[in-house]
Amino acid sequence: MMASKDMPTLPKNFGSVFWKNQFRTKIEIPTPSTYPSLKDKTAIITGANTGLGYETARQLLTLGLSQLIVAVRSIDKGNAAAEELRHVSPSAAIQVWALDMESYNSIQAFVRRCESDLSRIDYTILNAGIANIEPVTTAATGHDQVIQVNHISTVLLTILLLPVLKTKSPGENAAKLTVVNSVTAHLAKFPNRDQRPLLPSFDDPSILSYNSSERYGVSKLLCQLFLVKLTEQIRSEDVVINMVDPGLTTGTGLHRQAKGALRAVVVVLHAVAARSLEQGAATYVDAAVAKGRESHGCFIMNEEIAPLATFYYTPDGKKAMDAIWDETLRELSFANVEEVLTSMK
């Protein structure tokens, strides 16, 4: 099967892509008759207290998942979600763990807990992400919050989890690490692509004005480019890393900050074209459970391996990917990420 990076690019007319995704693709909801039993398996889902994360947890539990880690910023909200999830599968061990994606300390503590408290990890779904209408700065780092959470912190969590997943995976199969991405990466204009250093340019309004949809899309593009390069250094026999796009989905809360005319547009678009939460979550389950080593380093859309963002295939894309790689690793050097990657070879 062809990998994403070797595929022809998406059509220039994105309207045709959107039409196919939202109106001509049928996403089936996972059931015990269509998926293998997940008995004795363990899953970690970030942002699992609401929206797509919660629904993904619910679907995995209906498939017989034995242990679930609900990783959330708010323990109270996580506990409320866990109580509801226990009604789905009373026999499952469901735990709520703290994870603040704006805090490097929280991310490191979470990984240490995975290493010390879990004997087995089969599936990890990094679902936590944000979209802001107005610029917000992460106080601890000075970075734009969307770039911090959707790219930098997601990369930190991914890298630190790798040796844990390698040692905690069952002998017959490599653990799966599914990172939620988005086809909006394909739409990012990325006007600051030539800025060096690159990552700080997202924090400086004198270099780059803030556009909410562009910022969300480019945050996913940065992460996509980094992960493609990362998977070239990680063996699929050790950990399978893939990326999934759930499509335009209603009820996610991603656009909850929208106001006025923008909110009206969002409401209408969701009413006309959006997938249900059940369908969106089904794409996560497919990527984590149904896809295998063939999906390593790939972007999955409509439950099929699909091309990466077109920018990846351009000369500018290759240059930007190298800059993103170097600068992100430098940002995260305090956590010895390069030593972690070396240990995986």
C-alpha positions as CSV (number, residue, x, y, z in Angstrom):
1,M,0.0,0.0,0.0
2,M,1.3,3.4,-0.9
3,A,2.3,5.8,1.9
4,S,0.9,9.3,2.1
5,K,4.2,10.9,1.2
6,D,4.4,9.0,-2.0
7,M,0.9,9.8,-3.2
8,P,-0.1,12.4,-5.8
9,T,-1.2,15.7,-4.1
10,L,-4.8,16.5,-3.3
11,P,-6.8,18.3,-6.1
12,K,-6.2,22.0,-6.4
13,N,-10.0,22.5,-6.2
14,F,-10.5,21.9,-2.5
15,G,-14.3,22.2,-3.0
16,S,-14.2,18.7,-4.7
17,V,-12.3,17.3,-1.7
18,F,-14.8,18.8,0.8
19,W,-17.8,17.6,-1.2
20,K,-16.4,14.0,-1.3
21,N,-15.5,14.1,2.4
22,Q,-18.7,15.5,3.7
23,F,-21.3,14.3,1.2
24,R,-20.1,11.3,-0.6
25,T,-18.3,9.3,2.1
26,K,-20.1,7.0,4.4
27,I,-18.5,6.4,7.8
28,E,-19.8,3.3,9.6
29,I,-20.0,3.3,13.4
30,P,-17.8,0.6,14.9
31,T,-19.7,-2.4,16.4
32,P,-18.6,-5.6,18.0
33,S,-19.7,-7.4,14.8
34,T,-17.4,-5.3,12.6
35,Y,-14.3,-4.9,14.9
36,P,-12.3,-7.4,16.9
37,S,-12.8,-7.5,20.6
38,L,-10.6,-5.1,22.6
39,K,-10.7,-7.2,25.7
40,D,-7.6,-7.0,27.8
41,K,-6.5,-3.9,25.8
42,T,-5.6,-0.4,27.2
43,A,-6.2,2.9,25.6
44,I,-5.1,6.5,26.5
45,I,-7.2,9.4,25.0
46,T,-6.3,13.0,25.6
47,G,-9.2,15.5,25.9
48,A,-11.6,12.6,26.5
49,N,-14.1,14.4,28.7
50,T,-16.1,15.9,25.8
51,G,-16.7,15.9,22.1
52,L,-14.7,13.6,19.8
53,G,-12.5,12.4,22.6
54,Y,-15.4,11.3,24.8
55,E,-17.3,9.7,21.9
56,T,-14.1,7.8,20.9
57,A,-13.8,6.5,24.5
58,R,-17.4,5.4,24.4
59,Q,-17.0,3.5,21.1
60,L,-13.8,1.8,22.3
61,L,-15.6,0.7,25.5
62,T,-18.5,-0.8,23.4
63,L,-15.8,-2.9,21.6
64,G,-14.8,-4.4,25.0
65,L,-11.8,-2.2,26.0
66,S,-10.6,-3.3,29.4
67,Q,-8.7,-0.2,30.6
68,L,-9.1,3.5,29.6
69,I,-7.1,6.5,30.7
70,V,-9.0,9.7,30.4
71,A,-6.3,12.4,30.1
72,V,-7.8,15.8,30.8
73,R,-6.9,19.3,32.1
74,S,-9.8,19.4,34.5
75,I,-10.0,16.5,36.8
76,D,-13.6,17.4,37.8
77,K,-14.8,17.4,34.2
78,G,-12.8,14.2,33.6
79,N,-14.5,12.5,36.6
80,A,-17.9,13.5,35.3
81,A,-17.2,12.0,31.9
82,A,-15.8,8.9,33.5
83,E,-18.9,8.3,35.5
84,E,-21.0,8.4,32.3
85,L,-18.5,6.1,30.5
86,R,-18.7,3.5,33.3
87,H,-22.4,3.1,32.4
88,V,-21.2,2.0,28.9
89,S,-18.9,-0.7,30.3
90,P,-19.2,-1.3,34.1
91,S,-16.4,-3.9,34.0
92,A,-13.8,-1.6,32.4
93,A,-11.1,0.1,34.5
94,I,-11.5,3.8,33.8
95,Q,-9.1,6.3,35.3
96,V,-8.9,10.1,35.1
97,W,-5.4,11.5,34.9
98,A,-4.3,15.1,34.8
99,L,-2.7,16.4,31.6
100,D,-2.4,20.1,30.8
101,M,-1.1,20.6,27.3
102,E,0.2,24.1,28.1
103,S,2.4,22.8,30.8
104,Y,5.7,21.0,30.0
105,N,5.8,19.8,33.7
106,S,2.3,18.3,33.4
107,I,3.2,16.5,30.2
108,Q,6.4,15.1,31.7
109,A,4.6,14.0,34.8
110,F,1.9,12.3,32.7
111,V,4.5,10.3,30.8
112,R,6.2,9.3,34.0
113,R,2.9,8.0,35.3
114,C,2.3,6.0,32.1
115,E,5.6,4.4,32.6
116,S,5.1,3.6,36.3
117,D,1.4,2.8,36.5
118,L,0.5,1.0,33.3
119,S,1.6,-2.5,32.4
120,R,0.3,-2.4,28.9
121,I,-0.6,0.3,26.4
122,D,-2.2,-0.6,23.1
123,Y,-3.7,2.6,21.7
124,T,-2.9,6.2,22.4
125,I,-5.0,8.9,20.7
126,L,-3.8,12.5,21.0
127,N,-7.0,14.3,20.6
128,A,-6.5,17.4,22.7
129,G,-6.4,20.6,20.5
130,I,-7.7,24.1,20.4
131,A,-8.8,26.8,18.0
132,N,-8.9,30.5,19.1
133,I,-10.7,33.3,17.5
134,E,-8.4,35.9,19.1
135,P,-4.6,35.4,19.9
136,V,-3.8,34.0,23.3
137,T,-0.3,33.6,24.7
138,T,0.7,30.6,26.8
139,A,2.2,32.4,29.8
140,A,4.8,29.7,30.7
141,T,6.4,29.7,27.2
142,G,5.4,33.0,25.5
143,H,4.2,31.0,22.5
144,D,0.9,31.5,20.8
145,Q,-1.5,29.1,22.5
146,V,-2.7,27.3,19.3
147,I,0.9,26.7,18.1
148,Q,1.8,25.6,21.7
149,V,-0.9,23.0,22.2
150,N,-1.5,21.8,18.6
151,H,2.1,21.5,17.6
152,I,4.9,22.0,20.2
153,S,3.3,20.3,23.2
154,T,1.8,17.5,21.0
155,V,5.3,16.8,19.7
156,L,6.7,16.7,23.3
157,L,4.1,14.3,24.4
158,T,4.6,12.1,21.3
159,I,8.4,11.9,21.7
160,L,8.4,11.2,25.4
161,L,5.7,8.5,25.0
162,L,7.7,6.6,22.4
163,P,10.0,4.5,24.6
164,V,7.1,3.9,27.0
165,L,4.9,2.6,24.2
166,K,7.7,0.5,22.9
167,T,8.2,-1.3,26.2
168,K,4.5,-1.4,27.2
169,S,3.1,-2.8,23.9
170,P,2.0,-6.4,23.7
171,G,4.5,-8.7,22.1
172,E,2.4,-9.6,19.0
173,N,1.7,-6.0,17.9
174,A,3.3,-2.6,18.2
175,A,1.5,0.1,20.1
176,K,-0.5,2.6,18.0
177,L,0.0,6.3,18.5
178,T,-2.7,8.3,16.6
179,V,-2.4,12.1,16.4
180,V,-5.4,14.0,15.5
181,N,-4.6,16.2,12.5
182,S,-6.7,18.1,9.9
183,V,-7.2,18.5,6.2
184,T,-7.1,22.3,7.0
185,A,-3.3,21.9,7.0
186,H,-3.8,21.6,3.2
187,L,-5.4,25.1,3.2
188,A,-2.8,26.9,5.3
189,K,-1.2,29.8,3.4
190,F,1.8,29.9,5.8
191,P,3.1,33.4,4.8
192,N,5.9,33.4,7.3
193,R,7.4,30.1,6.0
194,D,10.7,31.9,5.2
195,Q,11.1,33.6,8.6
196,R,14.1,32.4,10.7
197,P,13.7,31.6,13.4
198,L,10.3,30.3,12.4
199,L,8.4,29.3,15.5
200,P,8.8,32.7,17.3
201,S,7.4,34.5,14.3
202,F,3.9,33.1,15.2
203,D,4.2,35.0,18.5
204,D,5.0,38.4,17.0
205,P,2.1,40.4,15.6
206,S,4.5,42.7,13.8
207,I,5.6,39.8,11.7
208,L,2.3,37.9,11.3
209,S,-1.2,39.1,11.8
210,Y,-3.7,36.7,13.5
211,N,-6.2,34.9,11.4
212,S,-8.1,32.2,13.4
213,S,-8.7,29.7,10.6
214,E,-5.2,30.1,9.2
215,R,-3.7,29.7,12.6
216,Y,-5.5,26.5,13.3
217,G,-4.6,25.1,9.9
218,V,-0.9,26.0,10.1
219,S,-0.7,24.5,13.6
220,K,-1.8,21.2,12.1
221,L,0.6,21.7,9.2
222,L,3.6,22.2,11.5
223,C,2.7,19.1,13.4
224,Q,2.1,17.1,10.3
225,L,5.5,18.0,8.8
226,F,7.3,17.2,12.0
227,L,5.6,13.8,12.5
228,V,6.4,12.7,8.9
229,K,10.1,13.3,9.6
230,L,9.8,11.7,13.0
231,T,8.4,8.5,11.6
232,E,11.3,8.2,9.3
233,Q,13.4,7.6,12.4
234,I,11.0,5.4,14.3
235,R,10.5,1.8,13.3
236,S,6.9,0.7,12.8
237,E,7.8,-2.6,14.5
238,D,8.3,-0.5,17.7
239,V,5.5,2.1,17.5
240,V,3.0,2.8,14.7
241,I,2.4,6.6,14.4
242,N,-0.3,7.9,12.2
243,M,-2.4,11.0,11.8
244,V,-6.2,11.2,11.4
245,D,-8.6,13.8,10.1
246,P,-12.2,13.3,11.4
247,G,-13.7,15.7,8.8
248,L,-16.0,18.6,9.6
249,T,-17.8,17.3,12.7
250,T,-20.6,18.8,14.7
251,G,-20.6,19.0,18.5
252,T,-16.8,19.1,19.0
253,G,-16.7,22.5,20.7
254,L,-13.8,23.5,18.5
255,H,-15.7,26.6,17.3
256,R,-17.4,27.5,20.5
257,Q,-15.6,30.9,20.6
258,A,-17.2,32.0,17.3
259,K,-19.5,35.0,17.6
260,G,-21.8,37.1,15.4
261,A,-21.7,36.5,11.7
262,L,-18.9,33.9,12.0
263,R,-21.0,31.9,14.4
264,A,-24.0,32.0,12.1
265,V,-21.8,30.7,9.2
266,V,-20.5,27.9,11.5
267,V,-24.0,26.9,12.6
268,V,-25.3,26.8,9.0
269,L,-22.2,24.9,7.7
270,H,-22.5,22.3,10.5
271,A,-26.2,21.9,9.9
272,V,-25.7,21.3,6.2
273,A,-22.4,19.4,5.9
274,A,-21.0,18.2,9.2
275,R,-20.6,14.6,10.3
276,S,-22.1,13.5,13.6
277,L,-19.9,13.0,16.6
278,E,-20.3,9.2,16.2
279,Q,-19.0,9.4,12.7
280,G,-16.1,11.6,13.5
281,A,-15.1,9.4,16.4
282,A,-15.4,6.4,14.2
283,T,-12.5,7.7,12.1
284,Y,-10.3,7.8,15.3
285,V,-11.2,4.2,16.1
286,D,-10.4,3.1,12.6
287,A,-7.0,4.8,12.6
288,A,-6.1,3.5,16.0
289,V,-7.6,0.0,15.9
290,A,-8.1,-1.0,12.3
291,K,-5.0,0.5,10.6
292,G,-1.7,-1.3,11.0
293,R,2.0,-0.8,10.1
294,E,1.0,0.3,6.6
295,S,-0.3,3.6,8.1
296,H,3.0,4.5,9.8
297,G,3.8,8.1,9.0
298,C,0.5,8.5,7.1
299,F,-2.4,10.9,7.0
300,I,-5.7,9.1,7.2
301,M,-8.8,10.8,5.8
302,N,-12.2,9.1,5.2
303,E,-10.7,6.0,6.8
304,E,-8.2,5.7,3.9
305,I,-4.6,6.6,3.7
306,A,-4.5,10.0,1.9
307,P,-1.9,12.5,0.6
308,L,-0.2,14.9,3.0
309,A,-0.8,18.7,2.7
310,T,0.3,19.8,-0.7
311,F,2.9,22.1,0.9
312,Y,4.9,19.0,1.9
313,Y,5.7,18.1,-1.7
314,T,7.1,21.6,-2.6
315,P,10.7,22.8,-2.2
316,D,9.5,25.3,0.3
317,G,7.9,22.5,2.2
318,K,11.1,20.6,2.5
319,K,13.0,23.6,3.8
320,A,10.3,24.5,6.2
321,M,10.1,20.9,7.5
322,D,13.8,21.0,8.3
323,A,13.4,24.3,10.2
324,I,10.3,23.1,12.1
325,W,12.2,19.9,13.1
326,D,15.4,21.8,14.3
327,E,13.5,24.5,16.1
328,T,11.0,22.2,17.8
329,L,13.7,19.9,19.0
330,R,15.7,22.9,20.3
331,E,12.6,24.3,22.1
332,L,12.2,20.9,23.8
333,S,15.8,20.2,24.5
334,F,15.2,20.6,28.3
335,A,13.3,17.3,28.1
336,N,16.3,15.6,26.4
337,V,14.1,14.7,23.4
338,E,17.1,14.1,21.1
339,E,18.4,11.5,23.5
340,V,15.0,9.9,23.6
341,L,15.0,9.6,19.8
342,T,18.5,8.2,19.8
343,S,17.3,5.5,22.3
344,M,14.6,4.4,19.9
345,K,17.1,3.5,17.1
